[in-house]
Amino acid sequence: MQHAEAYKIIVSHNNKVAVLLRPQKGHPHNPYILYDGGDHAFLYRNKQDVILLDFLNPQITDTLRNSDSVVVIEADWENNNTLNDYVVTIKHQPYI
């Protein structure tokens, strides 16, 4: 598992969510987000690649709790170049 040290979450005016990440190695295969409704989420890009989205902004947690999917955008931020984008299902896991 790797910790996403730099990421951004954007919510559109109609509550669509996009997660912006730095470029990742490898390709996503059946990606999904595991989210328990708190301030952390796990992005499973493929079987070997799990990214911790840590300390989510409290302003977006309600939106994530009520979303079924997000768009993940992997980009070179310095050059404004999108390298990969894909839709990811959110699997909601109750906090235990």
N, C-alpha and C positions, 0 to 999 in steps of 0.2 A: 504494500500500500504506500502511496505517496501522498504527501500533504500539499494541497494547492496553495502555495505561498502567495500567489497573486492571481486573483480572479475578480470578476465583476458580475453582478446580477442586475439586469435591467428589466423593468416591468413596463409594458406598453400601456397606452391609455385604455385599452380594452382588456387589461389584466393578463396578457400573454407574457410569459417569462422567457428570458434568454440568459444563458450563462456564458460569459466570455472567459476563455482560458488562454494561456500561452500555448504554443504548439506542443503536441504530445507525440511520443514515439509510437509507432505502430498504428494500426487502423482500428476503429471501433467495430465491434461485432456483437450484435444484439445488446446494445447498451441500455442501461436503465439507471435510475436514481432510487436509492433506498432512503426514505425520509420518515423520521419518527415524529415530526411536528415540532421539534425543538430547534436548537441553534446549530446543528450539524447535519450534514447529508453526505452520502457516499455515492459517487458516480462510478458505476461499473462499466468501463469502456469495453472490456472483453474479459475473458476468464482470468487473465494474468494481470490486468491493469485496473486498479481501484484507486480512485482519487478522493481524498477527504476534503470536502468543502466545509471548512471550519469557521465557527463564529459568524454564522449568517446574521445579516442585519435584521433586527427585530421588525423593521418596517416591511419586510417582504415575507416573513414566516406565515402570516395569515394567507397571503396569496399562494404560497407553495402548498399549504395545507389543502387548499381548494382547487388545485390544478391537477390535471391528469398527465400533463406532459410539459416539457420545456424544449427549447432549441438550444443546443450547445454549439458555440462558435469558437473554434480554435484559430487564433490569429496572431500574427506578428504585429504587435501594437505599435512598435516604433515606425514601421513602414505602412501601416494601415492596410495590411494584406491578409485576407481571410484564407486560411489554408485548408480548413475542413469545417463543415457544418452539418448537423444531423439532429433529428427529433429524437428525444429520449422520453420514454414512459416513466412516470413517477410511481413507484410501489410504496404505498403508505403502510408503515409498520408502527403500530401503537407503541408508545414509550412504556417500558416496563421498569 
